[in-house]
């Protein structure tokens, strides 16, 4: 395997901060420790969506969470 390949982010792989953020949203954590940048990054990957007031985990996000456990 090429070492450069290991440095490329894969959309199916969650980093620890992404996983923590996704899990926090799923559990409706009242104090979200990440800023909007994390929310928008997760949204760009199709893992969360906003209804204008609250963020929620999408089906794809649910799948990523269950695969990581």
PyMOL commands that set and color helices and strands:
alter all, ss='L'
color gray80, all
select helices_A, chain A and resi 3-7+16-26+36-44+59-68
alter helices_A, ss='H'
color red, helices_A
select strands_A, chain A and resi 48-50+55-57
alter strands_A, ss='S'
color yellow, strands_A
deselect
rebuild
show_as cartoon
